[in-house]
Amino acid sequence: MIYDNPRCSTLDSERVSIYTRFCVCLCGSRAAIARCRATKQVCSLDAAMASATKLPLQERVPLPRMAWKLADLAVLSLLLALLARRAATLRAAGGAAPACTWCWLAALVCEAWFAVVWLLNMNAKWNPVRFDTHPERLAQRIDELPAVDMFVTTADPKQEPPAVTVDTVLSLLALDYPAGKLACYVSDDGCSPLTLFALREAAEFVKLWVPFCRKHRVSVRAPFVYFSSGGPGRGGAAGGEFQRDWAAMKIEYEKLASRIENADEESLVRHGDGEFAELVGADRRDHPTIIKVLRDNGGREGDDGTGVPSLVYISREKSPRHHHHFKAGAMNVLTRVSAVLTNAPVLLNVDCDMFANNPQAALHAMCLLLGVDDELHSGFAQAPQKFHGALKDDPFGNQMEVIYQKIGFGIAGLQGIFYGGTGCFHRRKVIYGVPPPESATDVRQPTRMRGSPSYKELQKMFGGSKELIESARSIMSGEMFAAAAPTADLASRIDVAKEVSSCSYEAGTSWGQEVGWVYGSMTEDILTGQRIHAAGWMSALLNPDPPAFLGGAPTGGPASLTQYKRWATGLLEIVFSRNNPVLLWIFKRLELRQCLGYLVIDVWPLRAPFELCYALLGPYCLLANQSFLPKASEPGFLVPLALFLTYNLYNLAEYMDCRLSVRAWWNNHRMQRIVSCSAWLLAFLTVVLKTLGLTETVFDVTRKEQGAAPDGGDGGADPGRFTFDSSPAFVPPTALTILAVVALAAGAWRAVAGAGAAGVVGPGAGEFVCCGWLVLCFWPFVRGLAGEGSYGIPWSVRVKAGLLVAAFVHFCPRN
């Protein structure tokens, strides 16, 4: 950025782009801009900005997909042909053996399910779009930019190290946006002195970091990532100044990192100053609200254009007598606390490990939220989840790049992309449950949302806090993007903030239902996004270059499967609740195709029993001397063969189209097979037992890492190799691996020895291929059976899996 210095007066309006001049206005001081205009050095600036405002801030661009549509139809035709062939065979198989009939009937049911899933995916991918944003065209509207309250959530200092949270917070505080319109709130559900200490230190370091970033136009503003990318590379006089600043800043950051790394929790509580007094004796599951204003900007931009936004620490009240509703509860507390402190009309929420990778991220988001003729189209702006330092070729299948590029862009062409739980800019008005203007009189909307609600209705919705009600009234009835009036002193309103963050505050209100993040699922993001879309709002895809935010993908088998299990559990909770997308389509304003789009991911755990059943058919037939596929010599064999080849070539082509490798395709393919019979299966059983009242779901925090360090911290370890622990999630895939190997051995022995019973139609090439493909997909478990340490499957898992295999073999008929 360009600042209040002698260089500013030399600007040539003919050579400096509108974008650069916009940055002058955004981050330069008002005095510098006034001087430039007074000396007429940028006399054409106003005219240029005026013409820029006539241009759209964003463009919705449909993406061509004709060839892919034809490929979609080809796979669907093969699926339907397979179903028709199998149904015809079953109809004509009156004299077939019961076991054979059972196999073909099970295969028919599974293949019908696969056809439904393919149709859901076709719908989601059919009309992809992208959104092009033009933040340079905001130059004329700097004073209209809305204030933004930024939320960062963390829950466990061991699984989510404070150093990771600090890097994220620093990247947000250094965004290219007026500092007086930004405030960062950090929710610490772990009630950790280490997290508070780290943030207090960061509040001091940020006074050096923000001016450095803006002075030298730093592109990545998470210090760990920035200083890990290599040394300074500029030459010349300006380069010499930059190198000196860079070296000094690196030293300061290393001191900060060292203080955070060496901090001791007991020492902080025992010898710390009064700031840690409230944490003495605090139990993370039972403690009063703790709120600390670590930095108060007071709405000031700074005389030199380098003001620093406000920073607030929150650890909400916890009590064993009240359900805290996991992340959704934390988000609602952040929403209420920020409402009585800064009350920005726009909210940004990120996970503690997802730093701002693009310093213009907030400006790109404003293009999507401001640049629409009808506010109906700007419910929220969601950035795809992308990852920093991700392992090559995605060995654990959790980077989801193809899912976002194919399904995400396709859903964006419907009612809008899903809310992903992080990297999302919300309108506070929408989070409060306010419907779009044209649907305000819709009978399907709650009565209190039609027209202007009374004070009593607001009290029933938002609770008894007068300050919160007044702030909500101003958001719901005022101009959506009017700048929030800065609070003179945030610390003076801490008592009010503590009131709205108490455990009992939500009792008898609409929080968690019609207002705020929705309760009832561990995937509160999908559930909340469904409620927003069901109200009639649309959403936009925030996908600038470089990406707006980057996070960390878990490595190792346990962390990856934990993440998938948590997602699948939450998704199935949605399917089995009144928030099912089908019900929202029938009774609310969720569009049909958007409803089907939600079902693409909502049915992930429902795929587990069907995929497991289909995977067991091959081994069963080899062990029982039966078949569920046509013989290679029969004409009908060409249909499943063509489907197998076409489907896999289609998926491979998708990865190639996304500029990913063949190895990345294979890793994701095998992980889908592994996840479906482990994490998804466990989630399916968990939700079924919860529905029957036999158990409760548990929120498992995924470990966050600051760098892509090898699993286990061993310098010689292979971070891309599958690791294991004694989790029940590893039992089904281990049993399936052992079963497939045993079935191949039994089938091969029978084929060589000719030991089949006379007159029995035994397995053919199809069943052998199925088992062989299964072994290839579960090859990490084959290696795990022979591995040691974290790379070996624990004996407790092997014994359980062995017992399951023995039971399966025992009940297989002998022919």
N, C-alpha and C positions, 0 to 999 in steps of 0.2 A: 504494500500500500504506500501512498505518497502522503507525507505528513507536513506539519507546519515547520518548514525549513527553507533555506534559500532556493532549493531546487523547485519548490512549488511555483515560484514566480516566473519560471522559465517555460512553463507549459505552452506548447504550441497547439492551438485547437485544430489545426489542419492535420497534425500528425498523431495526436493522441486519440485513441479510440473512445467511443462512448462508454465502453465498459470500464476503461481506466479512469475516466472522469467520474463515473459512478462510484468507484472505489474511493476517490478523493472525497466525494460528498459523504460517503458512508462512514469512513474511518478517519478522515481529516478533521481538524478543528473548525468550528464555525468562523473563527477569526481569519484562518487561512483562506477559506472559501470567499469570505467577504473581501479580503485584500485582492484575491485573484480577479474577482468580478469588478472591483473598483479600478484596477489597473487595466481592465478590458483585455487581459491576457487570455481569458477563456470566454470571450464575448459571444462566441457561437454556442456555448454550452447549453444555455436555456433553450435555444431553438432546436438544438440536437435532441435534448431530452423531451421537448414537446413533441417532436416527430416520433420519438421512440415510444411515447405513450399511446400512439395510434396503432402500434403494432401489438399483436397478441402476446401475452406473457407466457402462454403455453399453447402447444398444438397437439392434438390427438391424432396420431398417424396410424391408420390401419396397415397391417403387415401382410403381404401376399403369402398365400399358403395353398395354392391349388394342387401342387404335386403331393403335398402331405395329406390333403383331403382324399385324394385318390388312393394313397397308401392306406389311410384309415379304413376306407371302404373295402379295400382288398382284404385286409385282416379280418374285418367284420364278416365278409362273405365267406371266408374260410371257417370262421367260428360257427356260422349258421349252417354251413355244409356239414361240419363235423357233428353238430347237434342233430341235424336231419338224418344223417347216416346212422348215428347211434340209436336214435329213436326207432328208425325202420328196422334195425337189427334186433332190438329188444322186442318189437312187435312180432317179428318172425321167429323168435327164439323160444317157442313154446316148449320144445323138448329139451332145452339146454339144462345143464346142471344148475342147481340152485346157487352154488358159490359163484359160478360164472355170471349168472344173471344179476347177483348182488353186486359184483364188481362193475358190470356195465351200467347198472342203475346208479351207483355211487359216482361213476365217472360222468354220467349224463348230468346229474345235479351239479357237480363241481364245474363242468364246462358251461352249463347255463349261467352259473354265477360269474365265471370269467367273461362271458359275453356281456353281462350287465355292467361289469366293471369297465369293459372296453367302451361301451356306449357312454358311460359317465365321463370317461377320459376324452372321448371324441367331442362331446359337448363342450368340455372345458377348453379344448385346444382349438376350436373351430374358427373363432374370430379374434385372433390376437391383435393387440394394439400396443403402441408405445407412446409415451408422453415426452415431448421435447419442451424443455423449459428455457427461458431467456431472462436470467436475473439482471442482465445489464439494462433491460428495459424498465426496471423499477426505479431508475435514477430520479424521475420526476416525482416519485411517490415515497421518498424516504421518510417524510414526517408521518405518512399514513401507515407505515409498517407496524403491525400489531406487536404488543409485548408477548414474550414467550416464556412460560414456566417449564423448566426442564427437569424431568424426574429420572433419578438413577436408583435402582433397587439392588440391594445385596442382602444376603440372608445368613451367611456362615463365613467367618473370617478364615477358616481352614480350607474350605472348598473354594472360596472366592477371596483370594488374598487381597488385603487392603491396597497393596501396590497396584494391582490391576484396576481397582475402583478409582484410585487417584489419577491414573493415566486417562481414564475415561472422563472424569470430571474436568481435568485440565484441558482436554481437547474441546469440551463443550464451552468452557468459560472463554476460550480463545476464538470462538467462531466469528466470522466476519458479519457482525450485526451490532447495532447500537447497544453499548454495554448497559445503558440505563433501561433497556427494554428486555434484558435477560435476567433470569434468576434460576439458580440450580438448587434443587432439593434432593438430598440423598437419604433414602430410607434404609436404615440398618435394622433388619429383623433379628440380627444376632446380638444386638445390644453389646457391641464389642468396644472396649476401650481402645483397642488397636486401630479400629476403623476410625473412631473419633480423632485419635491422635494423628493418624495419617492425613485426615482431611484438614485438621488444624494446621499441620505443616504445609499442606498444599495451598491453603489460603494465604500463606506468606509467600510461597514460591511463585504463585500466579502473578504477583505484582511485578515480577521480573519476566515471566514467561510471555504474558500477553503483549507487552511492548516489543519484545524481541520478535515475536511471530509477525506482528503487523509491520514493524520496521523493515524486516527482511522478506516479507511476503512468504513466510514458511508455508509449504503446501500440506504437510501432515503435522497436526498440532497435538498429537499424543507423544510426549517426550521420549518414552521408551522406544517407540517405533521410529521416531525421528532420529535419535542418536544411534540407533542400531543399524541404520541404513547406510552408514559410512561417514567419512569426514567431509568437511566443506570443500567445495570444488571451484569456487569463484576466483578469478584473477583480477589484476588491476588494483587501482587505489580503493575503489569501493569494495573489491574482493578482500583486500587486506583488513578493512574495518570489519567486514562480515566474519572473517576468520577469527579475529580477536574476540568479537562478540560471541561467536559460536563456541570457542574454547572456554570462555568464561561461563557461558550458560551451561555447558556440559559439566563443568566442575560443580556448579550449583545443583544441577539435577542429581549428580552422583552423591552429593552430600544428603540431599533429600531422600534418595533411595536407600542410602545407608542408615539414616535415622529411622526410617520406616521398617527396614529389614531387621534392625537390631533392637527395636522396641520390645519391651517385656510387659505383658499385661498386668502381672501382679505388681511390678514396680510402678507402673503408671497409676494404678489405683491407690497404692500405698503411699507413694511419694509425690504423686502428681499435684498440680495446683487445684484450685476450686472448681475448675472446669470438669474434673473427673469425679467430684464429690458425689454426684447423683448416681454414679455407676458402682459405688462401693456396696457390695453385697447384693447387687442386682442379678437376678436369675433371668436368663434369656427368655424363659417361658412364663415369668411372673415378675413384672416390674411396672412402675408407673411410666408415663410418657416422659421422654427426655428430648428437648428441643434446644439446639444451640445455633445462634446466628453467628457463623464464623466470619462472614464478610457481608457488610451492608452497603450496597451501592447508593441507595437513596435516590435512584433515578438520574444520577449524574453521568454524563458522557466522559468527563475529563477534559481539561483545557487543551491537552495535546492530542486528543483523539484516542487515548489509550486507557480509557476507563476499564475497570474490571467489574463484571457482574456480581450480584449477590450470591452467597453460598450459605445454605441452611442444612444442618444435620437433624435428622428425626429418627428416634427409635420409639415407635408407637407403644402404647400400653398393652401389656399381655397379661392374661389371667387364665388359669385352668378352667374357670367357670364360663368362659366365653370362647366361642370358635373364632379363630383369627382369619380364616378364609384364605390362607396362603398369600400368594402374590396379589390376588385381586383385592384382598383386604388392605394390603399395604398401599396399593395404588389409590384406593378410595380415601385413605387417610392423607396421602400426599395431595390429592385433589382438594380436600377440605382445608388443610393447613395452608396451602398456597392461595386458596380463595380468600382467606381472611388476612393474608399478608400482602400478596402482590396482585392476585386476581387477574392474571393475564388471560386474554381471550383465546390464546393458542397454547396447547400443551404438547411437549415432546417427551416421550418416554423411551429409555434405552436400558438394556441390561448392563450390569456393572462391567462387563468385558467388551462392550461394543462401543468403541471410540468413534469420534467424528473424523472420518478420513478426508472429507471434502470440506474445507473451511467455509464454502459457500452453501452448505447443505440447507441452512435455514432459509436462505434467499431462494433457492430452487423450490423449496416447499411453499414459500409464499407465492411463487408464480402459479402453483397449482391451486392454492386456496383463494388467492385474489383474482386470478386470471380467468374467471368464469362469468358468463352472463347471468347464470342462474345458480344461486348458492346450493341448490339441490345436488350439484355435481361435486361439491367439495366437503363431504362429510369428514374425511381424513385423507392424509397422504402417507402411503406406506412405502418404505424403501425395502428392496429385497435383502435378505440376509446373505451377506458375503463375508469371507473370512480372510484374516491376515495370517501369514505364515502357515497356511494350510498344507498338510502333507500332500506330496505329489501323487496324482492319480487317485485321490480320495479312497484310501484303502478301507475305510470304515463306512463308506456310503452315507455320510451325514452332511456333506457340503451342499447338496440339493441344488446344484447349479442348473441341471437340466429341468428339474421340476419347476424352478422359477422361470426359466426362459421359455418353456413350452406351456405348462399349465398356468403359471402366474401371469404371463402376458396374455394368455387366452381369457382367463377370468377377468383381467383388466378391461377386456372388450365387452363384458357383460354389465353387471351392476357395479363392478369394481373389485379390485384385488382384496383378498382377505386381510384382516388385521393380524399381523404376525407377532405381536407381543413386545417388539422392540424396534427401534428405528422408525417410529411412527409419529407424525404430527397430527394431533387431534384439535378440533374446535371444542372449547369448553362447553359451548352451547349444546353441541351434539352429545357430549358425554353426559350432560344433565338430562338427556332424554327428550329434548325439544325436537318435534318433527319438522320436516321441510315446510316452507311457507304454504305451498299449494295443498299440502295434506293436513293443514291445521284443523280443518273442519271434517276430516275423514272420520266416519263413525268407528273405524277400527282402531283409532288412536285413543289412549286413555282420556277420560273426560277432563281431567285436570290439565291436560296438555293442549286442549282446544281453547283458543283465545288467550287472555291474560289471566293467569291464576291469581287467586286472592292470597292474602297473607296467611290465612289458615291452611290453604292448600299447599303453599310453599313450606309452611311449618311441618306439615305431614310428610312432605317429600324430603326435605333437607334437614329436619331436626329443629331443636329449640334454640339454637344460637342465632341471636338477632343479627350479629355481624355476618354470619354465613348467609342468612336469608337475604340481607340487603345486597351482598355481593352477587348472589345468584340472581336476584331481581334485575340488577344492572346488566348482567350478562344475557339474560333471557329476553329482556325487553329493549335493550339498547342496541346501538350499532355494533355488529359483531366484531368489526376490526378497528374499533376505536381504541386508541392506546389507553391502557389502564393507568389511572392516576397513581403515581408512586407513593408508597407509605413513607412518611417522614422518618420513622424509626421502627424498624422491624422488631427490635427487642421489646418495645413497649406493648406489643400485641402477642407476646408468647403465651400469656395466660389464656387468651381467647383461643389460640392455636391448640393448647393442651386440652381445652374443653372439647373441641371437635375431634380430637384424636383419641378420646377415651374409649374403652371397650364397650361401654353401654350406650354410647351416643347413637348408634344406628338402630337401636331397638324402637320398633314402631314407625320407622321411616321407610322410604323407598330405596335407600342405598342398597346396592347389590341386586336390585331387581329392575326397576324402571330408571334408576339414576346411578351413574358411575359404572365401574367395572362389575360385570355380572357374576354372581356366586352360583355354585352348583357344579363346577367342573374344574379340574386341574389345568385345563387349557382355557383359562379365562380370556385369552386373546381371541380365539375363534368364537367363543360364546358371546363376547362383547361385540365383536364385529358383526355377527349374525343379528344381534338386536338392532344395531345401527342400520344395517341394510334393510331389516324388516320394517323399520320405521319409514323407509322410503328414500333414505340418503344413498348417494353413490360415493365411491372412493376413487382415488387416483394413484397411479404407480409412480413413485419417485425414484428415477433411475438415471441420475446424472453421471457424467464421466469426468473425474474418477468417482467411484461409488461413494455415496453419502456417508455410510458407516461400514466399519469392518469389525468383526468379532472373532471369537476363537471357537473352533470346532473341537469337541472332545476326542481324545485319542485313547486307544486301547479298547478291548472288548467290553469290560465292565462299565466304563463311562458311557460308551456308545449305546449299549443296550439299556442302561438306566434312563438315558434321555428318551429313547424310543418308547420305553414302557410308560414313562410319565405322559408323553404325548398321547399314546394310544389309550391310556386309561381315561384321560380327560375327554378325548373324542367320543369314546363309547358312552361316557356319562351323558354327553349331549344327545346321542341317539336315543338313549333310554329315558329321556326327560321330556318335559313339556316344551323345551326349547329345540326340539327336533326340527330341522329345516323344512321338512314336509308340512308340519303343523304351522310353521311361520308363513309358508307359501299359501296355505289354505285360509288362515285366519288373519294374516297381516299383509304387509306389502312387499314381501320378499318375492322377487320375480322367479318364474319357474326355472329358467336356465341357470340363474344364480343358485337356486335351491339345489339343483343337480350338481352344480359346481362344488358346493359345500359338501355334498355327499361323497365326492371323490376322495376327500381326506377323512371325513367322518367315519367312513366304513373301513378304514385301515384295519382296526382290530377285528372287524367281522370277517375279514379275508382269512384270518388265521385258521379257523377250523376247516374251511374249504381247501386251502392250500396244503394243510397238513394231511387231510384225507387223501388228496390227489397224490401227494408225495408217498404215502404209504401203499398205494395201489401197486406200484412196481415191485417193491420187495414182497408184498403179500402174494402176488401172482407167481413170483419165482419160488417162493417157499411152498406155496400150496399147489404148484403145477397147474396154474390157471392163466387166463389172459384177459386183458381189458382193452387191447388194441388189435386191429386187424393184422393178419400175417403179412409179411413183406411180399409174398407172392399174390396177395389179393389186391384188386384195384382200389379198394377202400383205404389201403395203407397210404396212398398218395396224399389223401386229405390231411391226416395229422402230420405227415412229413412236411408237406408244403406249409402248414400252419407254423410248425416249429421253426423252420428256416426263415419264413417271412417275418414272423414276430421278432425273432432275434436280430435279423438284418435291419428291420425297422428301428428297433431300439439303438442298435449300433449307429445307424445313420443319424439319429437324433444327437448322439454324443459327438459324432464327427461334425455335425452342423453347429454345435456349440463350441467347436474347436477343442474338444477333449480327446484323449487318446483311447485306443482300443482297450488298454489296461484299465482305464477309468471306467469304461463301460462294463468290463467284466467284474471289477470290484463292486460296483453298484448292483449288478445283477445277482451276484452271489450273496451280498449283504441283504438284499430283499428276501431271498430265500431263507437266510439265517434268521433275520428279524421276524419274519412271519411265523416261524415255529418256536420262537423264544419270547422276545419282548411283547409282540402282539398277542401271542397265545396267553402269556401270563396276565396281560392287561385284560383280555377277554374274560378269563376265569375270575380275576379280581372284581371286575364290575358285576359279573353274574352273582358272585357271593355277596357283594355289597347290596345288590338289588334284593336278594333274599334275606338281608339283615344279618348275615353271618360274619361280616368283617367290615372294616373301614379302610378307605384309601389313605396312603401315606405319601406326602410330598417328598421326593428325593431330589436333593440339590446336586446338579452336575458340577464336577470340579472344573474351575476355570484356571487357565495357565497363562502367564504373561508372555511366554515365548513357546515356540514349538519344540520343547525339550523332549528328549526320548523318555519313553515310559519308564517310570521307576527311577529316573534320574541317573541311570548308569550311562556313562559316556560311550560305552560300546554297544548299547542296546539299539534295537531296530524299532523306531517309533511306529513303523507301518505294520509291524507284525502283531497278530492277534494275541491278546493276553486274556487270562482266565482267573476267576476266583470261584468261591463256593456258592455263588448265587444260584437260586433255583432256575433262573432263566437259562442256564447252560445245560440243564438236564435234558430237555426235549431234543435240542439239536445234537447233543452227544449220543443220545439213544438212537436217533435217526441215522447218524453216521455209522454207528456200529451195526445197525440193522441192515443198511444198504450193503456194507461189506460182506456181512454174513449171507445175505440173499444172493449176491453175485457169486460167492463161492458155492453155495448150494445149487444155484441154477447152472453154473458151469459144470459142476460134478455130474448133475443129472443129464445134461446134454451130452457129455463125453461118455458116461457110463450107460446111457439109455435106460435110466432107472424109472422112467415114468410109467404110470399105470396104463394098461392097454385101453384104447378107445377114448382116452382123455386128451382133449386139445390143450396142450401145454403152452407155456409162454413162447413168444417169438422174439424177433429182433427188437421190437418196440419196447418190451419190458426190460430187456438188457440195457438198451440205450437210456431208459428212464433212470435205472439204478446207477449206471455209470455217470450220467449227468448229475445225479444227486451227490455222488462222491466228489465230483469236481467242485460243485458248489460249496460243499462242506469240507473242502480240503484243509482250511485252518483247524478244523476239529480233528482231522486225521493226523495233522502235525502235533496237535495238542495232546493226543493220546500217547505220542512218543516223546513229548517235550518234558522239560523240567522247569522248576521254579514258576515264575509268573507266566511262562510260555507253555506250561504243562497243565492239563486239566486235573484239578484236585481229585484225590481218590474218593472222597465222599460223593462227588458228582459221578465219577465212573461207576461206583457201586450202584447208585440209584438208577443210572442209565442202563446198566447191565441187567438189573432186575426187571426193568420195563421191557427190554428186548427179550429176555427169557420168557416173560409172560406172553408177549406177542407171538413168539415162535410156538409156544405151547398150545395156544388156541388156534393156530393155523391148521386147517385140515390137511391130511396126508393123502395125496393121490399118486 
